[in-house]
Amino acid sequence: MNRKKLERDAYLAIMELRRSKLKMGFPFMINTDELPLGQCYLEYPDGSIKIVTVDRNINDFKIVSELSFEENNSLRRKLKLSHDK
């Protein structure tokens, strides 16, 4: 299997996992090197996206900030994320 096909198959599998999690009502974690260490995005079924970090004291995510409408749309375009679940 060549690298391009492997990357495409991985991308399609991740997008299917995203669709499935959002459809079931769960948030989908988006990791990126653009955020500080320990932070990631959580995309929620309602379409909102929040920056979160893990709070080990409560063993859950702690919201750092919520993306504005413009930031949300910009991130979706950059990561090629559709709004459909």
BAZA-937124 format. One line per 3 residues: number of its first residue (from 1); their letters; for each residue x, z, y of C-alpha. Coordinates in nm, 2 decimals. Example, Ala and Ser with C-alpha at 12.3 -4.5 7.8 and 13.67 -1.06 7.14 Angstrom:
1) AS) 1.23:0.78:-0.45  1.37:0.71:-0.11
END
This chain:
1) MNR) 0.00:0.00:0.00  0.15:-0.10:0.33  0.17:0.14:0.63
4) KKL) -0.10:-0.03:0.84  -0.35:-0.01:0.56  -0.26:0.35:0.49
7) ERD) -0.31:0.44:0.86  -0.64:0.26:0.87  -0.77:0.43:0.56
10) AYL) -0.67:0.77:0.69  -0.84:0.70:1.03  -1.16:0.59:0.85
13) AIM) -1.15:0.90:0.63  -1.11:1.12:0.93  -1.39:0.95:1.12
16) ELR) -1.62:0.99:0.82  -1.53:1.36:0.80  -1.60:1.40:1.17
19) RSK) -1.94:1.22:1.14  -2.03:1.44:0.84  -1.94:1.77:1.00
22) LKM) -2.12:1.69:1.33  -2.43:1.57:1.13  -2.43:1.90:0.94
25) GFP) -2.42:2.09:1.27  -2.06:2.20:1.26  -1.79:2.14:1.52
28) FMI) -1.50:1.90:1.45  -1.15:2.01:1.54  -0.93:1.75:1.72
31) NTD) -0.56:1.83:1.73  -0.33:1.67:1.98  0.02:1.72:2.11
34) ELP) -0.11:1.69:2.46  -0.25:2.05:2.46  -0.02:2.36:2.46
37) LGQ) 0.08:2.50:2.13  -0.20:2.68:1.96  -0.48:2.50:2.14
40) CYL) -0.71:2.22:2.02  -1.03:2.05:2.10  -1.36:2.14:1.93
43) EYP) -1.62:1.87:1.95  -1.97:2.00:1.90  -2.28:1.82:1.76
46) DGS) -2.44:1.82:2.11  -2.15:1.61:2.23  -1.97:1.88:2.43
49) IKI) -1.60:1.92:2.38  -1.42:2.25:2.44  -1.05:2.35:2.44
52) VTV) -1.01:2.65:2.21  -0.74:2.87:2.07  -0.75:3.09:1.76
55) DRN) -0.81:3.46:1.84  -0.66:3.64:1.54  -0.82:3.97:1.64
58) IND) -1.17:3.83:1.57  -1.05:3.56:1.33  -1.24:3.30:1.53
61) FKI) -1.20:3.05:1.81  -1.18:3.16:2.17  -1.29:2.91:2.43
64) VSE) -1.03:2.83:2.69  -1.23:2.58:2.88  -1.51:2.32:2.85
67) LSF) -1.44:1.96:2.94  -1.64:1.81:3.23  -1.85:1.50:3.17
70) EEN) -1.57:1.29:3.31  -1.30:1.46:3.10  -1.52:1.43:2.79
73) NSL) -1.57:1.06:2.84  -1.20:1.00:2.91  -1.10:1.18:2.59
76) RRK) -1.35:0.99:2.39  -1.22:0.66:2.52  -0.86:0.76:2.46
79) LKL) -0.93:0.87:2.10  -1.19:0.60:2.03  -1.46:0.85:1.95
82) SHD) -1.82:0.73:1.96  -2.10:0.96:2.08  -2.30:0.90:1.76
85) K) -2.29:1.15:1.49
END
